[in-house]
């Protein structure tokens, strides 16, 4: 956008935010607070051209299962 940039941050631990940095004023302002922060390893943040819609990626759950099998053939 010509007016500034949107970015995700964690101002205080456990309180992720989406913020907007305004080029004209040099100030960042809070757009919204998030329940969970954006995915750290596959971040994604997109804003529509009119600035009315925002899309970000978020990890809800991650896991894996490891099993040890003895005498497997």
C-alpha positions, 0 to 999 in steps of 0.5 A: 500500500502507498500509505504504509505497511501492515505487520504482525508482532507480539508486543508482550509475550502471549499477546500477538497483534496486527499493526499498521505503520503509517509512512506519513506519520512514522507511527505504528498503530494497533489494527487488531489483537489475535488469539493466536499469533501467525505461523512462525515457520510459514508466515503469511499476511495479505491485505486487500488493495482497499485495506478493508480485508486482511488474511493471515496464516495461523497454526492451530495445532501441530503434532506427530506420532512416533512408535517403537516397534520391536521385532518387526519383519 
